[in-house]
Amino acid sequence: MSIEILLIIVLSTITVLAYMIAINSHGPTRLSISYFMATIILAVTVWVTVQYVNSGQMAKTREELSRLEAEKKKAEEQIKAKEQEYQSAIKDSKEKSAIAARLNSVITTGTNLATQIVNANLRDQYYELETLIARAAEVKRKAEELSVEFEKIEIQDNVFTPTISQIKDAIKTLIEAAQYYVLFYKAEDSAQEDLRERIMRQKARQANEGFQRASSFIANLNIR
């Protein structure tokens, strides 16, 4: 039992005794004084009781406010964490989109070069030999430049690992195809020409297929 409750019980007891004394008092003076004193004791008892009740209510109110404040702080922290997570997701998505765009550019260029080699008319009668040789050298130069451009792309996200490996192999095969494109015009006889042409077109098709697979990998990532 707390001291406050004990004090209220004592005051209540005294108040009852005071009124009992007042009731049993004789004479106007003693009766007036007794009731006056009893009333004062009653007022003190009521005041103490009210203060005790109010203090308890205030304690509950403070406790409730503290609980609400803690819940509010927790909710704000959760909202902040969600916002940070959302912003991080947006940043990650933008970075992935930028990488995917650069890789798709490499794939597009590589596909065009591979298609150009596959469809090349190596014995085009409308052009002089020097022009045909220059055209082959130009394709080889572009394939090598594409390899350099690809190596400059910095990628740390493991999600692109299969794509990177596929593009790297496709570019390597494309350069080999371009080399055979150039070597075709350095062949010593028709048999050597046929062999180099066959290897050239085969590797160009393989490169094209590799670029297509890489493109499919990126498409399946659903990057937005």
Phi, psi and omega in degrees: 000133182282162181296324181298316180294319178299320179295319179296318179298316179297315180296321179295319179297315179298320180299315178299315179297321180297319179288328177295319177295319180296320180296323183271002180287150179239139180096141184300320184292309180297323180295317181294315181296319181297314179293325178297313179295320179296322180293320177298314179299320178297317180298318179296319179297315179297318181296316179297318180297315180297318178297320179295315180296317180295320180296321177295318179294321179294322178296317178296321179296316178297320179296319179293319178296319178297318179296316180295323179294319179295319178295321179297316180296319179296318179296319179296319178295321178294318178296318179297318179296318178296320180295316178296320178296320179294315179296321178296321179294320179296315180299315180297320180294319179295318180296318179295321179296320179295317178295316180299322180296317180293320178294320178296326177295318177297316181298317180298313179297315180297320179297318180297318180293318179297318179295322178298320179291318180300320185265006184296134174267096188290339183240040182297117183286346182278350182238150176285161183301321181298322179293318180294321178294318180296322179296318178295318179296323179295319178296318179297318180297317180294324178294320179291322177295324178297321178297318179295317179298319181295320181294338180282345182285118180270120182228122179247345181284123182294344182296337181267001185306311178299322180294315180300314180299319182292316180295318180301315179294322181294318179295318178301315179293324178297316179297321177297320178297318179295324178296318176292331175300314179290318182294338180304319183279000176250009181293147183271340179206174183294327180296318178292324176298313181298318180296313182292324178294318181296315178295318180303309184290325179295314180292325178296320177294319178298318178297317179299316178296321178297317178296322179294320178295319178298319178297322179294322178301314181294317180299324182286348179285342180054047180281131180236000000 
